[in-house]
Amino acid sequence: QVQLVESGGGLVQAGGSLRLSCAASGTIFSINAMGWYRQAPGKQRELVAVITSGGGINYADSVKGRFTVSRDNAKKTVYLQMNSLNTEDTAVYYCNVVSGPVNYWGQGTQVTVSS
């Protein structure tokens, strides 16, 4: 059984930084992509950043230049470094791992940015 365990969320003032981590446990034969989504109250879940097994990276326009996604393949862990946070970044952040046709999701971690 695959589990994704997220950590690093919390409360931060605007302009501050946070680093999210997501570690995958269990048997995953191959990971095609790892990344982060977020969902703000009253809004749909949206892609934040994704990194593929080949090293390709895609960011949402709203986070480009502020967020950095990275991964440690040996640890099956994906990170999201978030800098220059603003109140619009407030959301529940979900880790996502794609393995073939299967999408795995973390339980979500709250990020709250105060003005």
N, CA, C and O atoms as a Tinker XYZ file with bonds, in Angstrom:
   460  protein
     1  N      0.854000   -1.189000    0.000000    73     2
     2  CA     0.000000    0.000000    0.000000    64     1     3
     3  C      0.884000    1.230000    0.000000    63     2     4     5
     4  O      1.815000    1.336000    0.799000    81     3
     5  N      0.596000    2.150000   -0.886000    73     3     6
     6  CA     1.395000    3.359000   -1.025000    64     5     7
     7  C      0.816000    4.457000   -0.154000    63     6     8     9
     8  O     -0.393000    4.688000   -0.136000    81     7
     9  N      1.691000    5.124000    0.561000    73     7    10
    10  CA     1.287000    6.281000    1.361000    64     9    11
    11  C      2.191000    7.453000    1.058000    63    10    12    13
    12  O      3.393000    7.287000    0.852000    81    11
    13  N      1.611000    8.636000    1.033000    73    11    14
    14  CA     2.372000    9.870000    0.871000    64    13    15
    15  C      2.219000   10.672000    2.157000    63    14    16    17
    16  O      1.108000   10.994000    2.577000    81    15
    17  N      3.339000   10.983000    2.766000    73    15    18
    18  CA     3.323000   11.713000    4.028000    64    17    19
    19  C      3.929000   13.091000    3.809000    63    18    20    21
    20  O      5.098000   13.222000    3.447000    81    19
    21  N      3.120000   14.106000    4.033000    73    19    22
    22  CA     3.540000   15.484000    3.813000    64    21    23
    23  C      3.925000   16.129000    5.134000    63    22    24    25
    24  O      3.436000   15.752000    6.199000    81    23
    25  N      4.807000   17.100000    5.039000    73    23    26
    26  CA     5.177000   17.879000    6.212000    64    25    27
    27  C      5.653000   19.253000    5.760000    63    26    28    29
    28  O      5.981000   19.458000    4.591000    81    27
    29  N      5.685000   20.188000    6.704000    73    27    30
    30  CA     6.262000   21.492000    6.433000    64    29    31
    31  C      5.281000   22.631000    6.306000    63    30    32    33
    32  O      5.698000   23.782000    6.180000    81    31
    33  N      3.992000   22.350000    6.335000    73    31    34
    34  CA     3.034000   23.440000    6.257000    64    33    35
    35  C      3.006000   24.242000    7.547000    63    34    36    37
    36  O      3.652000   23.887000    8.533000    81    35
    37  N      2.245000   25.330000    7.523000    73    35    38
    38  CA     2.126000   26.141000    8.727000    64    37    39
    39  C      1.688000   27.550000    8.422000    63    38    40    41
    40  O      1.193000   27.855000    7.337000    81    39
    41  N      1.886000   28.406000    9.416000    73    39    42
    42  CA     1.509000   29.815000    9.315000    64    41    43
    43  C      2.770000   30.650000    9.126000    63    42    44    45
    44  O      3.757000   30.479000    9.843000    81    43
    45  N      2.724000   31.549000    8.157000    73    43    46
    46  CA     3.884000   32.395000    7.881000    64    45    47
    47  C      3.388000   33.776000    7.461000    63    46    48    49
    48  O      2.301000   33.910000    6.899000    81    47
    49  N      4.179000   34.781000    7.734000    73    47    50
    50  CA     3.820000   36.136000    7.306000    64    49    51
    51  C      4.140000   36.325000    5.832000    63    50    52    53
    52  O      5.007000   35.654000    5.273000    81    51
    53  N      3.426000   37.245000    5.223000    73    51    54
    54  CA     3.688000   37.560000    3.816000    64    53    55
    55  C      5.152000   37.947000    3.645000    63    54    56    57
    56  O      5.728000   38.681000    4.448000    81    55
    57  N      5.726000   37.425000    2.571000    73    55    58
    58  CA     7.144000   37.637000    2.313000    64    57    59
    59  C      8.032000   36.545000    2.856000    63    58    60    61
    60  O      9.220000   36.486000    2.537000    81    59
    61  N      7.465000   35.679000    3.675000    73    59    62
    62  CA     8.241000   34.608000    4.282000    64    61    63
    63  C      8.370000   33.391000    3.396000    63    62    64    65
    64  O      7.951000   33.383000    2.238000    81    63
    65  N      8.968000   32.353000    3.979000    73    63    66
    66  CA     9.243000   31.124000    3.229000    64    65    67
    67  C      8.797000   29.896000    4.011000    63    66    68    69
    68  O      8.743000   29.904000    5.241000    81    67
    69  N      8.486000   28.866000    3.284000    73    67    70
    70  CA     8.207000   27.548000    3.848000    64    69    71
    71  C      8.750000   26.492000    2.892000    63    70    72    73
    72  O      8.885000   26.724000    1.691000    81    71
    73  N      9.056000   25.331000    3.457000    73    71    74
    74  CA     9.492000   24.205000    2.631000    64    73    75
    75  C      8.630000   22.999000    2.940000    63    74    76    77
    76  O      8.580000   22.533000    4.078000    81    75
    77  N      7.958000   22.500000    1.930000    73    75    78
    78  CA     7.132000   21.311000    2.070000    64    77    79
    79  C      7.915000   20.080000    1.629000    63    78    80    81
    80  O      8.731000   20.136000    0.709000    81    79
    81  N      7.646000   18.974000    2.304000    73    79    82
    82  CA     8.246000   17.698000    1.927000    64    81    83
    83  C      7.150000   16.653000    1.801000    63    82    84    85
    84  O      6.129000   16.717000    2.486000    81    83
    85  N      7.373000   15.706000    0.929000    73    83    86
    86  CA     6.422000   14.603000    0.758000    64    85    87
    87  C      7.215000   13.341000    0.486000    63    86    88    89
    88  O      7.922000   13.239000   -0.517000    81    87
    89  N      7.091000   12.385000    1.386000    73    87    90
    90  CA     7.803000   11.122000    1.249000    64    89    91
    91  C      6.819000   10.013000    0.911000    63    90    92    93
    92  O      5.783000    9.865000    1.559000    81    91
    93  N      7.154000    9.240000   -0.109000    73    91    94
    94  CA     6.314000    8.116000   -0.511000    64    93    95
    95  C      6.840000    6.835000    0.117000    63    94    96    97
    96  O      8.039000    6.558000    0.082000    81    95
    97  N      5.938000    6.066000    0.687000    73    95    98
    98  CA     6.314000    4.767000    1.248000    64    97    99
    99  C      5.463000    3.683000    0.610000    63    98   100   101
   100  O      4.397000    3.949000    0.054000    81    99
   101  N      5.963000    2.444000    0.703000    73    99   102
   102  CA     5.270000    1.352000    0.048000    64   101   103
   103  C      5.910000    1.037000   -1.283000    63   102   104   105
   104  O      6.925000    1.624000   -1.658000    81   103
   105  N      5.312000    0.116000   -1.980000    73   103   106
   106  CA     5.888000   -0.360000   -3.242000    64   105   107
   107  C      5.364000    0.456000   -4.411000    63   106   108   109
   108  O      4.180000    0.418000   -4.743000    81   107
   109  N      6.273000    1.189000   -5.020000    73   107   110
   110  CA     5.966000    1.901000   -6.259000    64   109   111
   111  C      7.006000    1.469000   -7.272000    63   110   112   113
   112  O      8.191000    1.756000   -7.103000    81   111
   113  N      6.587000    0.790000   -8.311000    73   111   114
   114  CA     7.544000    0.217000   -9.243000    64   113   115
   115  C      8.223000    1.274000  -10.084000    63   114   116   117
   116  O      9.410000    1.164000  -10.390000    81   115
   117  N      7.493000    2.277000  -10.452000    73   115   118
   118  CA     8.104000    3.357000  -11.213000    64   117   119
   119  C      7.308000    4.629000  -10.970000    63   118   120   121
   120  O      6.078000    4.622000  -10.926000    81   119
   121  N      8.038000    5.706000  -10.817000    73   119   122
   122  CA     7.406000    7.005000  -10.606000    64   121   123
   123  C      7.613000    7.846000  -11.856000    63   122   124   125
   124  O      8.744000    8.122000  -12.254000    81   123
   125  N      6.536000    8.240000  -12.452000    73   123   126
   126  CA     6.616000    9.061000  -13.659000    64   125   127
   127  C      6.756000   10.545000  -13.332000    63   126   128   129
   128  O      7.472000   11.281000  -14.010000    81   127
   129  N      6.061000   10.965000  -12.283000    73   127   130
   130  CA     6.102000   12.373000  -11.920000    64   129   131
   131  C      5.740000   12.529000  -10.459000    63   130   132   133
   132  O      4.995000   11.729000   -9.893000    81   131
   133  N      6.281000   13.575000   -9.863000    73   131   134
   134  CA     5.950000   13.944000   -8.490000    64   133   135
   135  C      5.695000   15.442000   -8.483000    63   134   136   137
   136  O      6.341000   16.197000   -9.210000    81   135
   137  N      4.755000   15.860000   -7.662000    73   135   138
   138  CA     4.489000   17.294000   -7.653000    64   137   139
   139  C      3.537000   17.712000   -6.569000    63   138   140   141
   140  O      3.211000   16.957000   -5.654000    81   139
   141  N      3.099000   18.954000   -6.708000    73   139   142
   142  CA     2.250000   19.580000   -5.704000    64   141   143
   143  C      1.069000   20.273000   -6.364000    63   142   144   145
   144  O      1.196000   20.910000   -7.410000    81   143
   145  N     -0.082000   20.129000   -5.720000    73   143   146
   146  CA    -1.284000   20.846000   -6.085000    64   145   147
   147  C     -1.737000   21.611000   -4.845000    63   146   148   149
   148  O     -1.272000   21.347000   -3.736000    81   147
   149  N     -2.638000   22.549000   -5.044000    73   147   150
   150  CA    -3.204000   23.253000   -3.904000    64   149   151
   151  C     -4.668000   23.570000   -4.148000    63   150   152   153
   152  O     -5.129000   23.669000   -5.285000    81   151
   153  N     -5.378000   23.723000   -3.049000    73   151   154
   154  CA    -6.795000   24.053000   -3.126000    64   153   155
   155  C     -7.111000   25.093000   -2.068000    63   154   156   157
   156  O     -6.991000   24.840000   -0.869000    81   155
   157  N     -7.510000   26.249000   -2.526000    73   155   158
   158  CA    -7.927000   27.331000   -1.630000    64   157   159
   159  C     -9.424000   27.209000   -1.389000    63   158   160   161
   160  O    -10.129000   26.603000   -2.195000    81   159
   161  N     -9.919000   27.774000   -0.297000    73   159   162
   162  CA   -11.357000   27.697000   -0.001000    64   161   163
   163  C    -12.194000   28.237000   -1.145000    63   162   164   165
   164  O    -11.956000   29.339000   -1.641000    81   163
   165  N    -13.174000   27.452000   -1.557000    73   163   166
   166  CA   -14.071000   27.875000   -2.616000    64   165   167
   167  C    -13.509000   27.780000   -4.014000    63   166   168   169
   168  O    -14.163000   28.190000   -4.973000    81   167
   169  N    -12.308000   27.245000   -4.147000    73   167   170
   170  CA   -11.679000   27.142000   -5.461000    64   169   171
   171  C    -11.361000   25.697000   -5.802000    63   170   172   173
   172  O    -11.336000   24.830000   -4.929000    81   171
   173  N    -11.119000   25.450000   -7.077000    73   171   174
   174  CA   -10.750000   24.110000   -7.514000    64   173   175
   175  C     -9.279000   23.841000   -7.211000    63   174   176   177
   176  O     -8.468000   24.758000   -7.078000    81   175
   177  N     -8.970000   22.569000   -7.108000    73   175   178
   178  CA    -7.577000   22.185000   -6.914000    64   177   179
   179  C     -6.798000   22.534000   -8.181000    63   178   180   181
   180  O     -7.265000   22.302000   -9.296000    81   179
   181  N     -5.611000   23.091000   -7.992000    73   179   182
   182  CA    -4.807000   23.517000   -9.130000    64   181   183
   183  C     -3.371000   23.031000   -9.004000    63   182   184   185
   184  O     -2.850000   22.839000   -7.905000    81   183
   185  N     -2.753000   22.841000  -10.150000    73   183   186
   186  CA    -1.355000   22.448000  -10.167000    64   185   187
   187  C     -0.484000   23.592000   -9.669000    63   186   188   189
   188  O     -0.685000   24.746000  -10.050000    81   187
   189  N      0.477000   23.271000   -8.822000    73   187   190
   190  CA     1.480000   24.242000   -8.380000    64   189   191
   191  C      2.797000   23.981000   -9.110000    63   190   192   193
   192  O      3.356000   24.873000   -9.747000    81   191
   193  N      3.274000   22.757000   -9.007000    73   191   194
   194  CA     4.544000   22.413000   -9.639000    64   193   195
   195  C      4.644000   20.907000   -9.784000    63   194   196   197
   196  O      4.149000   20.157000   -8.942000    81   195
   197  N      5.284000   20.473000  -10.850000    73   195   198
   198  CA     5.471000   19.044000  -11.077000    64   197   199
   199  C      6.852000   18.816000  -11.670000    63   198   200   201
   200  O      7.350000   19.625000  -12.453000    81   199
   201  N      7.461000   17.700000  -11.285000    73   199   202
   202  CA     8.762000   17.324000  -11.832000    64   201   203
   203  C      8.669000   15.880000  -12.303000    63   202   204   205
   204  O      8.235000   15.001000  -11.559000    81   203
   205  N      9.073000   15.648000  -13.529000    73   203   206
   206  CA     8.941000   14.316000  -14.106000    64   205   207
   207  C     10.188000   13.484000  -13.821000    63   206   208   209
   208  O     11.199000   13.992000  -13.334000    81   207
   209  N     10.093000   12.208000  -14.134000    73   207   210
   210  CA    11.230000   11.316000  -13.918000    64   209   211
   211  C     12.414000   11.711000  -14.785000    63   210   212   213
   212  O     13.562000   11.425000  -14.445000    81   211
   213  N     12.137000   12.364000  -15.897000    73   211   214
   214  CA    13.215000   12.821000  -16.772000    64   213   215
   215  C     13.788000   14.164000  -16.385000    63   214   216   217
   216  O     14.722000   14.654000  -17.020000    81   215
   217  N     13.234000   14.761000  -15.346000    73   215   218
   218  CA    13.755000   16.037000  -14.867000    64   217   219
   219  C     13.014000   17.247000  -15.393000    63   218   220   221
   220  O     13.354000   18.379000  -15.048000    81   219
   221  N     11.999000   17.028000  -16.226000    73   219   222
   222  CA    11.210000   18.141000  -16.698000    64   221   223
   223  C     10.409000   18.766000  -15.566000    63   222   224   225
   224  O      9.894000   18.060000  -14.698000    81   223
   225  N     10.305000   20.078000  -15.578000    73   223   226
   226  CA     9.615000   20.789000  -14.503000    64   225   227
   227  C      8.598000   21.751000  -15.103000    63   226   228   229
   228  O      8.843000   22.406000  -16.116000    81   227
   229  N      7.449000   21.811000  -14.440000    73   227   230
   230  CA     6.402000   22.730000  -14.858000    64   229   231
   231  C      5.857000   23.438000  -13.628000    63   230   232   233
   232  O      5.585000   22.809000  -12.605000    81   231
   233  N      5.699000   24.750000  -13.736000    73   231   234
   234  CA     5.158000   25.547000  -12.639000    64   233   235
   235  C      3.901000   26.276000  -13.081000    63   234   236   237
   236  O      3.734000   26.608000  -14.254000    81   235
   237  N      3.027000   26.517000  -12.123000    73   235   238
   238  CA     1.925000   27.433000  -12.371000    64   237   239
   239  C      2.514000   28.833000  -12.557000    63   238   240   241
   240  O      3.509000   29.187000  -11.926000    81   239
   241  N      1.895000   29.611000  -13.420000    73   239   242
   242  CA     2.415000   30.958000  -13.676000    64   241   243
   243  C      2.487000   31.786000  -12.392000    63   242   244   245
   244  O      3.387000   32.610000  -12.227000    81   243
   245  N      1.545000   31.564000  -11.498000    73   243   246
   246  CA     1.457000   32.372000  -10.287000    64   245   247
   247  C      2.609000   32.136000   -9.313000    63   246   248   249
   248  O      2.829000   32.938000   -8.405000    81   247
   249  N      3.345000   31.041000   -9.498000    73   247   250
   250  CA     4.424000   30.728000   -8.548000    64   249   251
   251  C      5.806000   30.770000   -9.186000    63   250   252   253
   252  O      6.815000   30.616000   -8.497000    81   251
   253  N      5.855000   30.974000  -10.485000    73   251   254
   254  CA     7.150000   31.005000  -11.170000    64   253   255
   255  C      8.047000   32.086000  -10.578000    63   254   256   257
   256  O      7.615000   33.215000  -10.344000    81   255
   257  N      9.293000   31.721000  -10.344000    73   255   258
   258  CA    10.247000   32.655000   -9.764000    64   257   259
   259  C     10.212000   32.720000   -8.256000    63   258   260   261
   260  O     11.094000   33.319000   -7.642000    81   259
   261  N      9.204000   32.111000   -7.646000    73   259   262
   262  CA     9.091000   32.127000   -6.177000    64   261   263
   263  C      9.199000   30.733000   -5.577000    63   262   264   265
   264  O      9.758000   30.561000   -4.494000    81   263
   265  N      8.667000   29.744000   -6.275000    73   263   266
   266  CA     8.654000   28.362000   -5.773000    64   265   267
   267  C      9.642000   27.515000   -6.560000    63   266   268   269
   268  O      9.869000   27.742000   -7.748000    81   267
   269  N     10.225000   26.531000   -5.877000    73   267   270
   270  CA    11.136000   25.597000   -6.523000    64   269   271
   271  C     10.779000   24.177000   -6.107000    63   270   272   273
   272  O     10.724000   23.865000   -4.917000    81   271
   273  N     10.541000   23.331000   -7.081000    73   271   274
   274  CA    10.241000   21.926000   -6.804000    64   273   275
   275  C     11.505000   21.100000   -7.076000    63   274   276   277
   276  O     12.250000   21.369000   -8.018000    81   275
   277  N     11.724000   20.104000   -6.240000    73   275   278
   278  CA    12.866000   19.216000   -6.423000    64   277   279
   279  C     12.493000   17.830000   -5.897000    63   278   280   281
   280  O     11.492000   17.665000   -5.201000    81   279
   281  N     13.312000   16.847000   -6.240000    73   279   282
   282  CA    13.000000   15.489000   -5.792000    64   281   283
   283  C     14.276000   14.729000   -5.493000    63   282   284   285
   284  O     15.337000   14.999000   -6.057000    81   283
   285  N     14.142000   13.774000   -4.593000    73   283   286
   286  CA    15.222000   12.848000   -4.264000    64   285   287
   287  C     14.696000   11.472000   -4.623000    63   286   288   289
   288  O     13.888000   10.900000   -3.892000    81   287
   289  N     15.154000   10.941000   -5.750000    73   287   290
   290  CA    14.620000    9.670000   -6.228000    64   289   291
   291  C     14.910000    8.531000   -5.259000    63   290   292   293
   292  O     14.067000    7.657000   -5.053000    81   291
   293  N     16.082000    8.537000   -4.673000    73   291   294
   294  CA    16.450000    7.450000   -3.764000    64   293   295
   295  C     15.534000    7.422000   -2.538000    63   294   296   297
   296  O     15.224000    6.355000   -2.007000    81   295
   297  N     15.113000    8.592000   -2.103000    73   295   298
   298  CA    14.244000    8.676000   -0.923000    64   297   299
   299  C     12.771000    8.727000   -1.311000    63   298   300   301
   300  O     11.904000    8.763000   -0.438000    81   299
   301  N     12.482000    8.731000   -2.605000    73   299   302
   302  CA    11.099000    8.858000   -3.079000    64   301   303
   303  C     10.423000   10.047000   -2.411000    63   302   304   305
   304  O      9.307000    9.949000   -1.899000    81   303
   305  N     11.120000   11.154000   -2.432000    73   303   306
   306  CA    10.648000   12.357000   -1.752000    64   305   307
   307  C     10.650000   13.533000   -2.722000    63   306   308   309
   308  O     11.561000   13.690000   -3.534000    81   307
   309  N      9.619000   14.347000   -2.617000    73   307   310
   310  CA     9.538000   15.568000   -3.409000    64   309   311
   311  C      9.423000   16.745000   -2.449000    63   310   312   313
   312  O      8.782000   16.655000   -1.403000    81   311
   313  N     10.059000   17.848000   -2.828000    73   311   314
   314  CA    10.090000   19.038000   -1.996000    64   313   315
   315  C      9.493000   20.214000   -2.755000    63   314   316   317
   316  O      9.475000   20.245000   -3.986000    81   315
   317  N      9.006000   21.177000   -1.985000    73   315   318
   318  CA     8.559000   22.432000   -2.575000    64   317   319
   319  C      9.066000   23.560000   -1.695000    63   318   320   321
   320  O      8.585000   23.765000   -0.581000    81   319
   321  N     10.043000   24.285000   -2.212000    73   319   322
   322  CA    10.546000   25.468000   -1.517000    64   321   323
   323  C      9.721000   26.653000   -1.968000    63   322   324   325
   324  O      9.649000   26.958000   -3.158000    81   323
   325  N      9.094000   27.322000   -1.006000    73   323   326
   326  CA     8.208000   28.436000   -1.319000    64   325   327
   327  C      8.772000   29.711000   -0.696000    63   326   328   329
   328  O      8.881000   29.825000    0.525000    81   327
   329  N      9.121000   30.647000   -1.534000    73   327   330
   330  CA     9.652000   31.928000   -1.088000    64   329   331
   331  C      8.712000   33.061000   -1.476000    63   330   332   333
   332  O      7.835000   32.894000   -2.323000    81   331
   333  N      8.903000   34.189000   -0.858000    73   331   334
   334  CA     8.093000   35.379000   -1.155000    64   333   335
   335  C      6.610000   35.053000   -1.147000    63   334   336   337
   336  O      5.869000   35.415000   -2.061000    81   335
   337  N      6.200000   34.371000   -0.111000    73   335   338
   338  CA     4.804000   33.962000   -0.008000    64   337   339
   339  C      3.891000   35.169000    0.137000    63   338   340   341
   340  O      4.249000   36.162000    0.770000    81   339
   341  N      2.713000   35.069000   -0.455000    73   339   342
   342  CA     1.707000   36.110000   -0.281000    64   341   343
   343  C      0.387000   35.470000    0.116000    63   342   344   345
   344  O      0.253000   34.247000    0.107000    81   343
   345  N     -0.574000   36.292000    0.462000    73   343   346
   346  CA    -1.831000   35.771000    1.003000    64   345   347
   347  C     -2.577000   34.895000   -0.001000    63   346   348   349
   348  O     -3.367000   34.036000    0.391000    81   347
   349  N     -2.333000   35.105000   -1.280000    73   347   350
   350  CA    -2.998000   34.284000   -2.292000    64   349   351
   351  C     -2.431000   32.874000   -2.365000    63   350   352   353
   352  O     -2.987000   32.018000   -3.053000    81   351
   353  N     -1.344000   32.627000   -1.672000    73   351   354
   354  CA    -0.782000   31.279000   -1.606000    64   353   355
   355  C     -1.430000   30.439000   -0.508000    63   354   356   357
   356  O     -1.146000   29.248000   -0.382000    81   355
   357  N     -2.293000   31.056000    0.278000    73   355   358
   358  CA    -2.979000   30.325000    1.338000    64   357   359
   359  C     -3.865000   29.238000    0.739000    63   358   360   361
   360  O     -4.735000   29.516000   -0.086000    81   359
   361  N     -3.636000   28.002000    1.160000    73   359   362
   362  CA    -4.370000   26.861000    0.609000    64   361   363
   363  C     -3.942000   25.593000    1.335000    63   362   364   365
   364  O     -2.996000   25.589000    2.122000    81   363
   365  N     -4.661000   24.529000    1.049000    73   363   366
   366  CA    -4.190000   23.203000    1.432000    64   365   367
   367  C     -3.352000   22.672000    0.265000    63   366   368   369
   368  O     -3.806000   22.653000   -0.880000    81   367
   369  N     -2.149000   22.251000    0.564000    73   367   370
   370  CA    -1.229000   21.770000   -0.464000    64   369   371
   371  C     -1.199000   20.242000   -0.427000    63   370   372   373
   372  O     -1.031000   19.628000    0.627000    81   371
   373  N     -1.365000   19.653000   -1.604000    73   371   374
   374  CA    -1.421000   18.199000   -1.730000    64   373   375
   375  C     -0.248000   17.688000   -2.556000    63   374   376   377
   376  O      0.060000   18.212000   -3.626000    81   375
   377  N      0.380000   16.680000   -2.045000    73   375   378
   378  CA     1.422000   15.988000   -2.792000    64   377   379
   379  C      0.772000   15.008000   -3.770000    63   378   380   381
   380  O     -0.251000   14.399000   -3.460000    81   379
   381  N      1.365000   14.865000   -4.932000    73   379   382
   382  CA     0.845000   13.959000   -5.953000    64   381   383
   383  C      1.989000   13.159000   -6.555000    63   382   384   385
   384  O      3.041000   13.705000   -6.890000    81   383
   385  N      1.767000   11.866000   -6.687000    73   383   386
   386  CA     2.738000   10.981000   -7.339000    64   385   387
   387  C      1.999000   10.205000   -8.426000    63   386   388   389
   388  O      0.943000    9.618000   -8.186000    81   387
   389  N      2.571000   10.217000   -9.607000    73   387   390
   390  CA     1.996000    9.490000  -10.736000    64   389   391
   391  C      2.875000    8.285000  -11.031000    63   390   392   393
   392  O      4.080000    8.397000  -11.252000    81   391
   393  N      2.223000    7.130000  -11.026000    73   391   394
   394  CA     2.930000    5.885000  -11.346000    64   393   395
   395  C      2.084000    5.142000  -12.359000    63   394   396   397
   396  O      1.084000    4.518000  -12.005000    81   395
   397  N      2.486000    5.210000  -13.623000    73   395   398
   398  CA     1.680000    4.616000  -14.676000    64   397   399
   399  C      0.321000    5.284000  -14.714000    63   398   400   401
   400  O      0.231000    6.510000  -14.773000    81   399
   401  N     -0.750000    4.478000  -14.679000    73   399   402
   402  CA    -2.101000    5.054000  -14.725000    64   401   403
   403  C     -2.643000    5.480000  -13.359000    63   402   404   405
   404  O     -3.782000    5.935000  -13.251000    81   403
   405  N     -1.831000    5.331000  -12.332000    73   403   406
   406  CA    -2.322000    5.558000  -10.976000    64   405   407
   407  C     -1.813000    6.890000  -10.442000    63   406   408   409
   408  O     -0.632000    7.219000  -10.562000    81   407
   409  N     -2.736000    7.653000   -9.847000    73   407   410
   410  CA    -2.403000    8.892000   -9.142000    64   409   411
   411  C     -2.529000    8.649000   -7.646000    63   410   412   413
   412  O     -3.572000    8.204000   -7.167000    81   411
   413  N     -1.471000    8.938000   -6.917000    73   411   414
   414  CA    -1.511000    8.868000   -5.466000    64   413   415
   415  C     -1.532000   10.296000   -4.907000    63   414   416   417
   416  O     -0.903000   11.208000   -5.444000    81   415
   417  N     -2.283000   10.454000   -3.804000    73   415   418
   418  CA    -2.411000   11.777000   -3.194000    64   417   419
   419  C     -2.069000   11.719000   -1.713000    63   418   420   421
   420  O     -2.362000   10.744000   -1.021000    81   419
   421  N     -1.440000   12.793000   -1.251000    73   419   422
   422  CA    -1.223000   12.937000    0.176000    64   421   423
   423  C     -2.481000   13.456000    0.842000    63   422   424   425
   424  O     -3.479000   13.754000    0.187000    81   423
   425  N     -2.409000   13.554000    2.155000    73   423   426
   426  CA    -3.583000   13.966000    2.922000    64   425   427
   427  C     -3.761000   15.484000    2.910000    63   426   428   429
   428  O     -4.818000   15.994000    3.280000    81   427
   429  N     -2.742000   16.188000    2.492000    73   427   430
   430  CA    -2.819000   17.646000    2.445000    64   429   431
   431  C     -2.183000   18.289000    3.663000    63   430   432   433
   432  O     -2.259000   17.766000    4.774000    81   431
   433  N     -1.561000   19.425000    3.434000    73   431   434
   434  CA    -0.976000   20.197000    4.532000    64   433   435
   435  C     -1.370000   21.664000    4.340000    63   434   436   437
   436  O     -1.283000   22.205000    3.237000    81   435
   437  N     -1.798000   22.286000    5.418000    73   435   438
   438  CA    -2.302000   23.655000    5.340000    64   437   439
   439  C     -1.140000   24.646000    5.324000    63   438   440   441
   440  O     -0.213000   24.564000    6.131000    81   439
   441  N     -1.217000   25.571000    4.393000    73   439   442
   442  CA    -0.296000   26.711000    4.347000    64   441   443
   443  C     -1.141000   27.971000    4.465000    63   442   444   445
   444  O     -2.034000   28.215000    3.653000    81   443
   445  N     -0.850000   28.759000    5.478000    73   443   446
   446  CA    -1.583000   29.999000    5.698000    64   445   447
   447  C     -0.594000   31.155000    5.718000    63   446   448   449
   448  O      0.367000   31.155000    6.486000    81   447
   449  N     -0.844000   32.135000    4.867000    73   447   450
   450  CA     0.021000   33.305000    4.785000    64   449   451
   451  C     -0.760000   34.506000    5.298000    63   450   452   453
   452  O     -1.813000   34.849000    4.761000    81   451
   453  N     -0.243000   35.136000    6.331000    73   451   454
   454  CA    -0.915000   36.286000    6.927000    64   453   455
   455  C     -0.331000   37.586000    6.382000    63   454   456   457
   456  O      0.850000   37.662000    6.041000    81   455
   457  N     -1.173000   38.592000    6.309000    73   455   458
   458  CA    -0.723000   39.884000    5.754000    64   457   459
   459  C     -0.108000   40.756000    6.828000    63   458   460
   460  O      0.323000   41.873000    6.544000    81   459
